[in-house]
């Protein structure tokens, strides 16, 4: 294993490099914060035994073939893995791993930051004060959604969706969830009700998305679904951008068919759908879901441990394929 090379497609927190070096592996780091151009990835991947990737890198048959038979593992620095062609990896005997669990709390916290800032129009208020156009308190100024006693609709009640729902206890919210599986924890702790998506959209004051990106979930929230929502409701997305039809969302926000949205992810990330950035009733974050120092340190450690295990011929701690 000492001669094996591991390509890391972006700067990551120190644990990954430290652990890989301690294991005697050669590190090939793309020493930048931005995603590498596709051509550079294809140029650097040949001969690599391990590949540590970010969700921005598309790992498909072309990349796998460029890497050649030396490639044994693709370790994704994320819990999601929709950027990786799993079937192509299976066909070539390449293991795929991810970083589940560790980012649950950080992402749930961030979802609540978006819920609060969107519901209470925090960003609009900040802009007003900074513009020096604020003339003082007014009884009708920037009225928003009161969360206490409101209804939270969680779409996708996995680890993160569950964590988001549990945090609603402090606001005394009614919780609805839409998921293919019954979530006993939410039902027992919060008296949450499992409903169909259309029922959730019609009843919820806050709709928070927590589903993985699959062919079935792409554009799960489109024009028809947005029309089901209350005009006073807000939509929160910390899952994957393409779960929402962003063009339809822009129209719904522009026409005030829903009150607002809080987004941490985008359909064509990092590009934004035309018109989105001009809307006052949307809060836009640069994909900060797991961006807590302790969380990113742990993710870095996990990807290295997954790579080391596979290259030693062992079962990785966090296998996907």
matplotlib code that plots the C-alpha trace (Angstrom):
import matplotlib.pyplot as plt

x = [0.0, 3.0, 3.2, -0.5, -1.5, -4.7, -6.1, -8.0, -9.9, -10.0, -8.5, -10.0, -9.4, -6.1, -7.2, -7.5, -4.0, -2.5, -4.1, -3.3, 0.3, 0.5, -0.7, 2.2, 0.1, 1.1, -1.1, -2.0, -3.9, -5.7, -4.5, -7.5, -10.9, -12.7, -13.7, -11.0, -11.9, -13.1, -10.0, -7.7, -9.5, -9.2, -5.5, -4.6, -6.7, -4.8, -3.0, -4.7, -5.7, -8.0, -10.1, -11.5, -14.2, -16.6, -20.2, -19.3, -17.2, -19.0, -17.5, -18.7, -17.5, -15.1, -13.4, -13.3, -11.8, -9.2, -8.2, -7.8, -7.6, -5.5, -8.6, -10.1, -12.1, -14.0, -14.6, -17.2, -16.7, -20.5, -23.4, -25.1, -23.6, -25.7, -22.5, -21.2, -22.3, -22.7, -23.4, -20.3, -18.3, -19.9, -19.1, -15.4, -15.2, -14.6, -15.9, -17.8, -18.1, -19.6, -19.8, -23.2, -24.4, -21.6, -23.2, -26.8, -26.8, -24.8, -27.3, -30.3, -29.0, -28.5, -32.0, -33.3, -31.2, -33.0, -36.4, -36.0, -34.4, -37.0, -40.0, -39.0, -37.5, -34.2, -32.2, -34.7, -34.4, -30.6, -30.7, -33.1, -30.9, -27.7, -29.3, -29.9, -33.5, -34.9, -36.9, -37.8, -40.3, -43.6, -46.5, -46.8, -43.1, -41.7, -44.4, -43.5, -44.5, -44.8, -43.4, -44.8, -47.9, -47.3, -47.2, -43.8, -43.9, -40.8, -40.3, -38.0, -37.8, -34.3, -31.5, -31.5, -35.3, -35.8, -33.2, -35.0, -38.4, -37.1, -35.7, -39.3, -40.3, -39.0, -41.6, -44.5, -45.0, -47.4, -45.3, -46.3, -43.9, -43.9, -41.8, -42.0, -41.3, -43.0, -40.8, -41.7, -39.4, -41.2, -44.6, -43.7, -41.9, -43.8, -47.1, -46.1, -48.4, -47.3, -49.2, -49.0, -46.9, -49.9, -51.5, -48.3, -47.9, -51.5, -51.3, -47.7, -46.6, -43.0, -42.0, -38.5, -36.9, -34.6, -34.7, -31.8, -31.6, -32.9, -34.7, -37.9, -37.1, -35.9, -38.3, -40.4, -41.4, -42.6, -45.3, -48.2, -46.7, -46.0, -49.6, -50.7, -48.8, -50.4, -49.6, -48.2, -46.0, -42.2, -40.1, -36.7, -34.2, -31.0, -31.2, -30.2, -31.0, -32.7, -35.4, -37.0, -37.9, -36.1, -37.7, -41.1, -40.0, -38.9, -42.3, -44.1, -41.9, -42.3, -46.1, -46.2, -47.9, -45.8, -44.4, -40.7, -38.0, -34.7, -32.1, -28.8, -28.6, -29.4, -30.6, -27.6, -25.1, -23.3, -25.3, -28.6, -31.8, -32.4, -34.4, -33.7, -31.1, -33.4, -36.2, -36.4, -38.4, -35.7, -32.7, -29.7, -26.8, -23.6, -24.2, -23.2, -25.2, -22.2, -20.0, -19.3, -15.6, -16.0, -18.3, -15.9, -12.9, -14.8, -15.8, -12.2, -11.2, -14.0, -13.0, -9.4, -10.5, -12.7, -9.8, -7.3, -9.6, -10.3, -6.6, -5.8, -8.3, -10.7, -14.4, -14.7, -16.6, -19.1, -19.8, -22.2, -21.1]
y = [0.0, 2.3, 3.2, 3.9, 7.4, 9.2, 12.1, 14.7, 17.0, 20.0, 21.4, 19.7, 20.0, 18.5, 15.0, 13.5, 14.3, 13.5, 10.1, 9.2, 10.1, 8.1, 5.1, 5.5, 6.7, 9.3, 12.4, 14.2, 17.3, 19.8, 22.7, 25.1, 25.8, 25.9, 22.7, 21.5, 21.8, 18.6, 18.4, 18.6, 15.9, 13.6, 14.5, 13.8, 10.7, 8.1, 5.7, 6.8, 4.0, 6.2, 9.3, 11.7, 13.7, 16.5, 16.6, 19.1, 16.5, 14.2, 10.7, 8.8, 6.2, 8.6, 9.4, 5.8, 4.7, 7.5, 6.3, 2.8, -0.5, 1.0, 2.8, 0.9, 3.5, 6.7, 8.4, 11.1, 14.1, 14.2, 12.1, 12.4, 10.6, 11.6, 13.0, 9.4, 6.8, 3.9, 1.3, 2.3, 1.8, -1.6, -2.8, -1.9, -3.2, 0.3, 0.8, 4.0, 5.5, 8.6, 10.4, 9.7, 10.7, 13.1, 16.1, 15.5, 18.0, 20.7, 20.5, 20.4, 23.5, 25.3, 24.3, 26.1, 29.1, 29.3, 28.7, 31.5, 33.9, 33.3, 33.2, 36.5, 38.2, 38.7, 39.3, 41.8, 43.6, 43.6, 45.1, 47.8, 48.9, 48.8, 50.8, 53.7, 53.8, 52.6, 55.3, 53.5, 51.0, 50.7, 48.4, 47.0, 46.7, 43.4, 41.2, 37.5, 34.1, 33.3, 29.8, 29.1, 26.8, 26.7, 23.5, 22.1, 19.8, 17.6, 15.9, 13.0, 11.8, 10.3, 11.3, 15.0, 15.4, 13.7, 16.1, 19.1, 17.9, 17.3, 20.8, 22.1, 21.1, 24.4, 26.2, 23.9, 23.1, 20.5, 18.2, 16.4, 14.3, 12.6, 9.5, 6.0, 4.7, 5.2, 7.2, 5.9, 8.3, 11.3, 9.8, 8.8, 12.0, 14.6, 13.0, 13.6, 12.5, 10.7, 12.1, 12.1, 14.9, 16.8, 16.8, 18.1, 20.9, 22.1, 22.1, 23.1, 26.7, 25.6, 22.9, 21.6, 19.3, 16.4, 13.8, 12.5, 13.3, 10.4, 10.2, 10.1, 13.1, 15.4, 18.3, 16.8, 20.4, 22.0, 24.5, 22.2, 21.4, 25.1, 25.9, 23.6, 25.6, 28.3, 31.9, 32.5, 29.4, 29.2, 26.5, 25.4, 23.4, 22.0, 18.7, 18.9, 21.7, 19.7, 18.5, 21.9, 23.2, 26.5, 28.3, 27.4, 28.6, 31.9, 32.5, 31.4, 33.8, 36.7, 36.3, 35.9, 32.6, 31.5, 33.9, 33.0, 30.5, 29.7, 27.8, 26.3, 24.3, 25.1, 23.3, 24.2, 24.9, 27.3, 29.0, 30.5, 30.5, 33.9, 36.1, 34.3, 36.7, 39.7, 38.5, 40.0, 37.1, 34.4, 33.8, 32.4, 30.6, 29.1, 25.4, 25.7, 22.7, 20.8, 23.9, 23.6, 23.3, 20.1, 18.5, 19.1, 17.8, 14.6, 14.3, 14.7, 11.9, 9.6, 9.9, 9.0, 6.1, 4.8, 5.0, 3.4, 0.5, -0.3, -0.1, -2.5, -4.9, -4.3, -3.3, 0.5, 2.0, 3.8, 1.8, 2.8, 0.3]
z = [0.0, 0.5, -3.2, -3.6, -4.6, -3.3, -5.3, -3.2, -5.4, -3.1, 0.1, 3.1, 6.8, 8.1, 9.4, 6.0, 4.8, 8.2, 8.4, 4.8, 5.3, 8.5, 6.5, 4.1, 1.2, -1.4, -1.4, -4.7, -3.5, -5.8, -3.6, -4.1, -2.7, -6.0, -7.9, -10.3, -14.0, -15.5, -17.7, -14.7, -12.9, -16.0, -16.2, -12.6, -11.9, -14.0, -11.7, -8.5, -6.0, -4.1, -4.9, -2.3, -4.0, -3.2, -4.3, -7.1, -8.9, -11.4, -11.0, -14.1, -16.4, -18.1, -14.9, -13.8, -17.1, -17.0, -13.5, -14.8, -12.9, -10.0, -8.6, -5.7, -3.8, -4.3, -0.9, -1.1, 1.3, 1.8, 3.0, -0.5, -3.5, -6.4, -8.1, -8.4, -11.0, -8.6, -11.3, -13.2, -10.0, -9.3, -12.8, -12.3, -8.7, -7.3, -3.7, -2.9, 0.6, 2.2, 5.5, 7.1, 10.5, 11.4, 9.6, 10.9, 13.7, 11.8, 8.8, 11.1, 12.9, 9.5, 8.4, 11.5, 10.8, 7.4, 9.0, 11.5, 9.1, 6.4, 8.7, 10.5, 7.5, 9.2, 6.0, 4.7, 8.0, 7.9, 4.5, 5.5, 8.4, 6.4, 3.6, 6.1, 4.9, 8.2, 9.8, 13.1, 14.5, 12.7, 13.5, 10.0, 9.2, 7.9, 9.4, 9.3, 10.3, 14.0, 14.5, 17.9, 17.4, 13.6, 11.6, 10.4, 7.4, 7.0, 3.6, 4.2, 7.8, 7.8, 10.1, 9.2, 8.8, 12.2, 13.8, 12.3, 13.5, 17.1, 17.2, 16.7, 20.3, 21.6, 19.4, 20.3, 16.6, 15.1, 13.0, 9.8, 7.8, 4.4, 4.0, 2.6, 6.1, 9.4, 11.8, 15.3, 17.0, 15.7, 16.3, 19.9, 20.9, 18.9, 18.1, 14.5, 11.7, 8.6, 5.6, 1.8, 0.3, -1.1, 2.3, 4.0, 1.4, 1.9, 5.7, 6.6, 7.5, 7.1, 4.5, 5.0, 2.4, 3.5, 0.7, -1.3, -5.0, -7.0, -10.3, -8.3, -6.1, -9.0, -9.2, -6.4, -5.7, -8.9, -10.0, -9.0, -5.6, -4.9, -5.7, -3.0, -0.3, 1.8, 0.6, 4.1, 4.1, 3.6, 1.8, 3.1, 1.1, 2.7, 0.7, -2.9, -5.3, -8.1, -5.7, -6.4, -9.9, -9.3, -12.2, -10.8, -7.3, -8.7, -10.2, -7.0, -5.0, -7.4, -7.5, -3.7, -4.0, -1.1, 1.5, 1.2, 0.8, 2.4, 0.2, 1.0, -2.3, -5.9, -9.0, -11.1, -8.3, -8.0, -10.8, -9.8, -11.9, -13.4, -11.2, -7.9, -6.7, -7.2, -5.0, -1.5, 0.0, -0.4, 1.9, -0.1, 1.6, -0.2, 0.7, 4.4, 5.7, 7.2, 7.6, 11.3, 12.2, 14.2, 11.6, 8.7, 10.8, 11.4, 7.7, 6.8, 9.2, 7.9, 4.2, 5.1, 7.2, 4.4, 1.8, 4.2, 5.0, 1.3, 0.3, 3.1, 1.8, 4.7, 4.8, 4.9, 7.9, 5.6, 2.5, -0.2, -2.9]

ax = plt.figure().add_subplot(projection="3d")
ax.plot(x, y, z, "-o")
ax.set_aspect("equal")
plt.show()
